[in-house]
Amino acid sequence: MMKTPLIFFAFLVFITSCEKDDSIDKTSDLIFSESPFPLNGIAAKFSKDISYDNKQRTQFDIWLPDATTPTGLVIYTHGGGFTSGDKDYVYATQQGGAWDFPSDIRFLLQNNIAFATIRYTLLSPTGEKEGIKKSMSDVRRALQYIRHKASDFNIDKNKIILAGNSAGAGTSLWIAFNNELADVQNTDPVLRESSRVRGVVAREAQSSYNIEDRWVNDVFVDYNLTWTEILANEAGNISKIYGVSSTAEYESAAIDVYRAEVDMLSLMTADDPAIWVDNTLRDVVHPYSAPEISTHHAFHARELKQRADAVGVENITYYGKNPILYSHPSNESWTQFCKRMISL
């Protein structure tokens, strides 16, 4: 029998060692820079402006804890009514110091949880044609992209939390409450990844983007709002949300379908992840008594809680200011919620 040349074995050893070496540094292609706020000695790295698509605003920043095993991840989506805002929102404290993002991110990193902050395509100020699903689909792709590259980031793709404020909160809820959005036949491997997550954090959230049905019949039923009154105050927003430019366009069958597709309340089912919701920054007053009350009203959180309770989705909910209407007895913070959900 012919003996295998020793040079062949040497070649195999060389190839095997190269493969092992490649797997050691899972973030070798990332460019790291100084964190935009002090990490106070926490062992973690920061990388910014990582592209998850080829559009102008499809990038994210990420903090990665130094860890020998894959970590959990929180993906944060900024607010701004789908027309403004950026991923640097979490670089500093917000809401007069009420939201201390640097401290919260440090807490997550100390608990072996990575943190990403993303930006997405904004709606056009005039002549918007696609509506909010354009922005929300970008966020979904960011989630799928990070999952596709999970080994590069040392992320456990089964331990991901979506978080956000305002439009970012609504987007996070929309992704989480949808059925699996993975397109297993897609030629793009990113879009073949799962869209399901372990939990959702929603601050100053909207409960539904089916404004005509939900805001009249559920969210603001206490105020006896009519569609005419809502339309008088929300006409510009409605045009952008659904990508329409006329009443006839809005009243079409296509927009009826669109509204159903962005109704987070009806999308929520028993198999959806736990949610943490906090709408406590604004007084409980008529939704059009001051700017932004309608989109951040306590009753959005109330509706989310009622729906979650009805279908059996765990929820940690806080809503109301002057008066506080409901505060979950656990007093669990959003970061504690993330830690608990990721550790399950």
LUMTOR-870104 format. One line per 8 residues: number of its first residue (from 1); their letters; for each residue x, y, z of N, C-alpha, C. Coordinates in steps of 0.1 Angstrom, whole numbers, m for minus. Layout:
N
NUM = A = X Y Z X Y Z X Y Z  ...
//
This chain:
344
1 = MMKTPLIF = 9 m12 0 0 0 0 9 12 0  5 22 m8 13 35 m9 11 43 3  21 48 9 21 56 21 18 71 17  9 77 24 6 91 22 19 100 25  23 108 16 35 116 18 34 125 30  44 126 38 44 135 49 40 149 46  44 153 34 41 167 30 26 170 29  18 159 26 4 160 26 m2 163 40
9 = FAFLVFIT = 4 155 50 0 158 64 3 172 68  15 176 64 19 190 68 9 200 62  5 197 50 m5 207 43 m18 207 51  m23 195 55 m35 194 63 m34 202 76  m23 200 83 m21 208 95 m21 223 93  m14 227 82 m14 241 79 m28 247 76  m36 239 68 m49 244 65 m58 244 78  m57 234 86 m65 233 98 m61 245 108
17 = SCEKDDSI = m48 248 109 m44 258 118 m49 272 113  m49 273 99 m54 286 94 m69 288 97  m76 277 96 m91 278 98 m93 281 113  m85 275 122 m87 279 136 m83 293 139  m72 298 133 m68 311 135 m78 321 130  m85 318 119 m95 327 113 m107 328 123  m110 318 131 m121 318 139 m119 324 153  m106 326 156 m103 332 169 m107 347 169
25 = DKTSDLIF = m103 355 160 m106 369 160 m118 371 151  m130 371 158 m143 371 150 m146 386 146  m139 395 151 m141 409 147 m130 415 139  m122 407 133 m110 412 126 m112 422 115  m124 421 109 m127 430 98 m133 443 103  m136 444 115 m142 457 121 m131 467 124  m135 479 122 m125 490 126 m131 496 139  m123 495 150 m127 500 163 m122 514 165
33 = SESPFPLN = m130 522 173 m126 535 176 m130 538 191  m127 550 195 m130 553 209 m146 555 211  m151 549 221 m165 551 224 m169 565 226  m181 570 221 m185 584 222 m187 588 236  m187 579 245 m188 583 260 m179 573 267  m175 577 279 m165 568 286 m171 555 290  m163 544 289 m168 531 293 m164 528 307  m156 537 313 m152 536 327 m146 523 331
41 = GIAAKFSK = m137 519 322 m129 507 325 m135 493 320  m147 494 315 m154 482 311 m147 476 298  m145 463 298 m138 457 287 m147 455 275  m147 465 266 m156 464 254 m150 472 243  m154 470 231 m149 477 219 m161 484 213  m158 494 205 m168 502 198 m165 503 183  m175 501 175 m173 503 160 m184 510 155  m182 519 145 m193 528 141 m194 527 125
49 = DISYDNKQ = m206 532 121 m209 533 107 m208 520 99  m213 509 105 m212 496 98 m225 496 89  m223 493 76 m234 493 66 m241 480 67  m255 480 67 m263 468 67 m271 468 53  m269 478 45 m275 478 32 m268 489 24  m272 491 12 m264 501 3 m271 514 2  m280 517 11 m287 530 11 m280 540 18  m284 553 17 m276 564 23 m276 563 38
57 = RTQFDIWL = m287 559 44 m288 560 59 m289 546 66  m284 536 60 m285 522 65 m272 518 72  m269 524 83 m257 520 91 m260 519 106  m251 512 113 m253 511 127 m239 512 134  m240 516 147 m228 515 156 m230 504 166  m219 498 171 m221 487 180 m210 487 191  m214 484 203 m205 482 214 m205 467 217  m193 461 217 m192 447 219 m184 444 232
65 = PDATTPTG = m190 437 242 m182 433 254 m172 423 250  m160 424 257 m150 413 255 m155 401 262  m157 390 254 m163 378 259 m157 366 252  m156 355 258 m151 343 252 m163 335 246  m175 338 249 m186 331 243 m196 341 238  m205 337 228 m214 346 222 m223 353 232  m225 366 230 m233 374 239 m247 377 234  m255 382 243 m268 388 239 m266 401 232
73 = LVIYTHGG = m277 407 227 m276 420 220 m289 427 221  m288 440 224 m299 450 223 m297 458 210  m307 459 202 m307 468 190 m316 480 193  m311 492 192 m318 504 195 m322 511 183  m334 515 181 m339 523 170 m344 537 175  m338 548 169 m342 561 174 m356 565 169  m361 575 176 m374 581 172 m372 593 163  m383 601 161 m382 613 153 m394 613 143
81 = GFTSGDKD = m405 606 145 m416 606 136 m413 601 122  m403 592 121 m398 587 108 m393 597 99  m391 610 104 m387 620 95 m374 627 100  m369 623 112 m357 629 118 m351 620 127  m340 624 134 m333 615 143 m321 608 137  m313 603 146 m301 595 141 m296 586 152  m287 577 148 m282 567 157 m274 572 169  m269 585 168 m262 590 179 m270 595 190
89 = YVYATQQG = m284 593 189 m293 596 200 m289 590 213  m283 579 213 m279 572 226 m265 576 231  m259 585 224 m245 589 229 m246 597 242  m257 602 245 m258 611 257 m272 609 264  m273 615 276 m286 615 283 m296 622 275  m309 618 276 m320 624 269 m331 627 278  m341 635 273 m353 639 281 m349 645 295  m340 655 294 m336 662 306 m329 653 316
97 = GAWDFPSD = m323 643 312 m316 634 321 m324 622 325  m337 621 321 m345 610 325 m340 597 319  m335 598 307 m330 586 300 m314 587 299  m308 579 308 m293 580 308 m287 568 300  m286 570 287 m282 560 278 m267 555 281  m258 564 283 m244 559 286 m244 550 298  m251 553 309 m251 544 321 m258 531 317  m269 532 310 m276 520 306 m268 511 297
105 = IRFLLQNN = m261 516 288 m252 508 279 m241 502 287  m235 509 296 m224 504 304 m230 492 312  m242 493 318 m248 482 325 m249 470 317  m254 472 304 m256 460 295 m242 454 292  m233 462 289 m219 457 286 m213 449 298  m215 454 310 m210 447 322 m217 433 324  m229 432 318 m236 420 319 m236 411 306  m225 414 299 m222 406 287 m233 407 276
113 = IAFATIRY = m238 419 274 m248 422 264 m243 433 255  m242 430 242 m238 440 233 m249 450 230  m246 461 224 m256 472 222 m253 478 208  m263 478 199 m262 484 186 m272 495 185  m269 506 178 m278 517 176 m278 519 161  m290 519 155 m291 520 140 m299 532 135  m296 535 123 m304 545 116 m310 539 104  m320 546 98 m328 540 87 m332 551 78
121 = TLLSPTGE = m338 547 66 m343 556 57 m354 564 62  m354 577 61 m364 586 66 m375 588 55  m387 592 60 m397 595 50 m394 609 44  m398 610 31 m396 623 24 m406 633 30  m401 646 32 m410 656 38 m422 659 29  m420 658 16 m431 660 7 m431 649 m4  m442 645 m8 m443 635 m19 m439 621 m15  m440 617 m2 m437 603 2 m446 593 m5
129 = KEGIKKSM = m440 583 m11 m447 573 m19 m448 559 m12  m439 556 m3 m439 542 3 m445 542 17  m444 552 25 m449 552 38 m439 545 48  m444 543 60 m435 539 71 m430 525 69  m436 517 61 m430 503 59 m416 504 53  m413 515 46 m400 517 40 m390 518 52  m393 526 61 m383 528 73 m383 515 81  m394 510 84 m395 498 93 m388 486 87
137 = SDVRRALQ = m389 485 74 m383 473 67 m367 475 68  m362 487 68 m348 489 70 m344 483 83  m351 487 94 m348 482 107 m348 467 108  m358 461 101 m359 446 101 m346 441 94  m342 447 83 m330 442 76 m318 443 85  m317 454 93 m306 456 102 m305 444 112  m316 440 117 m317 429 126 m312 416 119  m317 414 107 m313 402 99 m299 402 95
145 = YIRHKASD = m294 414 92 m279 415 89 m270 411 100  m274 417 112 m265 413 124 m266 398 127  m278 393 125 m279 378 127 m271 371 117  m271 376 104 m263 369 94 m248 370 97  m244 380 104 m230 382 107 m227 380 122  m236 372 128 m235 370 143 m221 365 148  m215 356 140 m202 351 145 m192 362 144  m193 371 135 m183 382 133 m184 391 146
153 = FNIDKNKI = m196 393 151 m198 401 163 m198 394 176  m196 381 175 m197 372 187 m210 374 194  m221 373 186 m235 375 191 m242 362 190  m249 359 201 m259 347 201 m271 352 194  m274 347 182 m285 352 174 m299 349 180  m299 340 190 m312 337 196 m314 345 209  m305 355 211 m307 363 223 m306 378 219  m316 382 212 m316 396 207 m329 403 212
161 = ILAGNSAG = m327 415 217 m338 424 221 m339 436 212  m351 439 208 m353 452 200 m358 463 210  m353 475 208 m356 486 217 m357 499 209  m364 509 214 m365 521 207 m374 531 214  m374 543 209 m384 553 214 m392 559 203  m404 562 206 m413 568 196 m414 560 183  m410 565 172 m411 557 159 m402 545 160  m391 546 168 m383 534 170 m389 523 178
169 = AGTSLWIA = m398 528 188 m405 519 196 m416 512 188  m423 519 180 m434 514 172 m428 504 162  m417 507 156 m410 498 147 m406 485 153  m400 486 165 m396 474 172 m408 465 175  m419 471 179 m432 463 182 m437 457 169  m436 464 158 m441 459 145 m433 447 141  m420 448 142 m412 436 138 m415 424 147  m416 427 160 m417 416 170 m431 409 169
177 = FNNELADV = m441 417 166 m455 411 165 m458 405 152  m451 408 142 m453 401 129 m449 386 130  m455 378 122 m451 365 121 m437 365 115  m430 353 115 m417 352 109 m416 359 96  m406 368 94 m405 376 82 m393 371 73  m387 360 78 m376 355 70 m381 350 57  m374 353 46 m377 348 32 m367 337 29  m370 325 32 m361 314 31 m356 311 16
185 = QNTDPVLR = m364 316 6 m361 314 m8 m353 326 m14  m351 336 m6 m345 348 m11 m330 346 m15  m326 352 m26 m312 351 m31 m303 358 m22  m308 368 m14 m300 376 m5 m300 368 9  m288 363 13 m288 355 25 m292 363 38  m291 376 37 m295 384 49 m310 382 51  m318 383 41 m332 382 42 m337 368 45  m328 359 45 m332 345 48 m332 343 64
193 = ESSRVRGV = m326 353 71 m325 352 85 m338 355 92  m339 350 104 m351 351 112 m353 366 117  m366 370 118 m369 383 124 m375 382 138  m375 370 144 m380 368 157 m370 372 168  m375 378 179 m366 383 189 m371 378 203  m362 380 213 m364 376 227 m373 385 234  m373 398 231 m381 408 238 m381 421 231  m389 431 236 m390 444 231 m391 454 242
201 = VAREAQSS = m383 465 240 m384 477 249 m390 488 241  m401 494 246 m407 505 238 m410 517 247  m403 528 244 m405 540 252 m413 551 244  m423 557 250 m431 567 243 m436 561 230  m442 550 231 m445 542 219 m459 546 214  m461 543 201 m474 543 195 m479 528 195  m492 526 198 m497 513 199 m502 507 185  m504 516 176 m509 511 163 m507 523 153
209 = YNIEDRWV = m503 519 140 m503 529 129 m515 528 120  m525 520 125 m538 521 119 m546 531 126  m544 544 122 m548 555 130 m564 556 130  m569 555 118 m584 557 117 m592 547 126  m588 535 126 m596 525 134 m592 525 148  m579 524 151 m575 522 165 m575 534 173  m571 546 168 m571 558 176 m585 562 179  m595 560 170 m609 564 173 m615 555 182
217 = NDVFVDYN = m614 542 179 m622 532 186 m616 526 199  m603 528 200 m596 521 212 m587 531 220  m577 537 213 m567 544 221 m573 557 227  m581 564 220 m586 577 225 m601 577 227  m607 565 230 m621 564 231 m626 573 243  m618 575 253 m621 583 265 m625 597 261  m619 602 250 m620 616 246 m631 618 235  m637 607 231 m647 607 220 m642 614 208
225 = LTWTEILA = m630 611 204 m625 617 192 m631 611 180  m633 620 170 m639 615 157 m627 614 147  m629 607 136 m619 606 125 m617 620 119  m628 628 119 m627 641 113 m617 650 122  m618 649 135 m610 656 144 m595 652 143  m593 639 142 m580 633 141 m574 638 128  m582 637 117 m576 640 104 m572 655 103  m580 664 110 m577 678 110 m563 680 117
233 = NEAGNISK = m559 672 126 m547 674 133 m535 665 128  m539 655 120 m528 645 116 m527 644 101  m533 653 93 m534 651 79 m520 650 73  m510 658 77 m497 657 72 m490 644 75  m492 640 88 m486 627 92 m492 615 85  m505 616 83 m512 605 76 m507 603 62  m505 614 55 m500 614 41 m486 607 41  m478 610 50 m464 604 50 m465 590 55
241 = IYGVSSTA = m473 587 65 m473 573 71 m477 563 61  m487 566 52 m492 557 43 m487 559 29  m480 570 27 m474 573 13 m485 577 3  m494 585 8 m505 589 m1 m505 604 m3  m511 609 m14 m512 623 m16 m526 629 m18  m536 620 m16 m550 625 m18 m559 617 m10  m571 622 m8 m581 615 0 m585 602 m8  m586 603 m21 m590 591 m29 m579 580 m27
249 = EYESAAID = m567 584 m27 m556 574 m25 m557 567 m12  m560 576 m1 m561 570 12 m572 561 13  m583 563 7 m595 555 8 m595 543 m1  m584 540 m7 m583 528 m16 m582 515 m8  m585 504 m15 m584 491 m9 m570 488 m5  m560 493 m13 m546 491 m10 m542 497 4  m547 508 7 m544 515 20 m551 508 31  m563 502 28 m570 494 39 m561 482 43
257 = VYRAEVDM = m555 476 33 m545 465 35 m533 470 43  m528 482 38 m516 488 45 m518 490 59  m530 496 62 m533 500 76 m534 487 85  m539 476 79 m540 464 87 m526 458 89  m517 460 80 m503 455 81 m495 463 91  m499 475 95 m491 483 104 m499 485 117  m508 476 120 m516 477 132 m510 467 142  m501 472 150 m494 463 160 m503 457 169
265 = LSLMTADD = m514 463 173 m524 457 183 m530 444 177  m534 444 165 m540 432 159 m529 422 155  m517 426 153 m506 417 150 m502 409 162  m504 414 174 m499 407 186 m507 394 189  m499 384 191 m505 371 194 m497 364 206  m503 353 211 m497 347 223 m483 342 221  m478 340 209 m465 335 207 m454 346 206  m459 358 208 m450 370 206 m441 372 219
273 = PAIWVDNT = m430 379 218 m421 380 229 m426 390 239  m420 389 251 m424 398 262 m421 413 258  m428 422 264 m426 436 261 m425 444 274  m417 455 273 m415 465 284 m418 478 277  m429 485 283 m434 497 277 m435 508 288  m430 520 284 m431 531 293 m435 544 286  m447 548 288 m452 561 283 m456 570 295  m445 576 302 m447 583 314 m442 598 313
281 = LRDVVHPY = m438 603 302 m432 616 301 m442 627 300  m454 624 296 m464 635 293 m477 633 302  m483 645 305 m495 645 313 m506 638 306  m515 632 313 m527 625 307 m538 635 304  m537 641 292 m546 652 288 m551 649 274  m560 657 270 m565 656 256 m554 654 246  m554 645 237 m543 642 228 m539 654 219  m547 664 217 m544 675 209 m543 688 217
289 = SAPEISTH = m540 687 230 m539 699 238 m524 704 238  m515 697 233 m501 701 232 m494 693 221  m483 698 216 m476 691 205 m471 677 210  m472 667 201 m467 653 203 m474 646 214  m485 651 220 m492 644 230 m499 631 224  m505 633 212 m512 622 206 m504 610 203  m491 612 198 m483 601 195 m475 595 206  m475 602 218 m468 596 230 m477 595 242
297 = HAFHAREL = m490 595 239 m500 595 250 m499 582 258  m503 584 271 m503 572 280 m512 561 275  m523 565 268 m532 555 264 m527 545 253  m517 549 246 m510 540 237 m505 528 245  m498 531 256 m493 520 265 m504 512 271  m515 519 275 m526 512 281 m532 502 271  m533 506 258 m538 496 248 m529 485 246  m516 487 246 m507 476 244 m508 467 256
305 = KQRADAVG = m509 472 268 m510 463 280 m523 455 279  m534 461 276 m547 454 275 m547 443 265  m541 446 253 m540 436 243 m531 424 248  m519 428 254 m510 418 258 m516 409 269  m523 415 278 m530 407 289 m540 398 283  m547 403 272 m558 395 266 m553 383 259  m541 384 252 m536 373 244 m526 365 252  m521 370 264 m512 362 272 m497 365 269
313 = VENITYYG = m494 378 265 m480 382 263 m475 389 275  m464 384 281 m459 391 293 m456 405 290  m459 414 299 m457 428 297 m453 435 310  m443 443 310 m439 452 321 m443 466 316  m453 472 321 m459 484 316 m459 495 326  m456 507 321 m457 519 330 m464 530 321  m474 537 326 m480 548 318 m487 558 327  m486 570 322 m493 581 328 m484 590 336
321 = KNPILYSH = m487 603 336 m480 613 344 m490 623 347  m491 626 360 m502 636 365 m516 633 360  m521 621 363 m516 611 372 m509 600 366  m502 592 374 m497 579 370 m508 570 370  m511 563 359 m523 554 358 m519 540 361  m507 536 357 m503 522 360 m488 521 361  m483 514 371 m469 511 372 m467 497 376  m460 489 369 m459 475 371 m452 473 385
329 = PSNESWTQ = m458 464 393 m453 462 407 m439 458 408  m433 452 397 m419 448 398 m409 459 398  m414 471 393 m405 483 391 m393 479 383  m394 469 374 m382 465 366 m378 476 356  m366 479 356 m361 489 346 m359 482 332  m357 490 322 m356 484 309 m343 476 307  m333 480 314 m321 472 313 m321 459 321  m328 460 332 m330 447 340 m339 438 332
337 = FCKRMISL = m349 443 325 m358 435 316 m349 428 305  m340 436 299 m332 430 288 m323 419 294  m317 421 306 m308 411 312 m316 399 315  m328 400 320 m337 389 323 m341 381 311  m345 388 300 m350 381 288 m338 374 281  m327 380 281 m315 374 275 m310 362 282  m312 362 296 m307 351 304 m317 339 304  m328 340 298 m338 329 298 m333 317 290
//
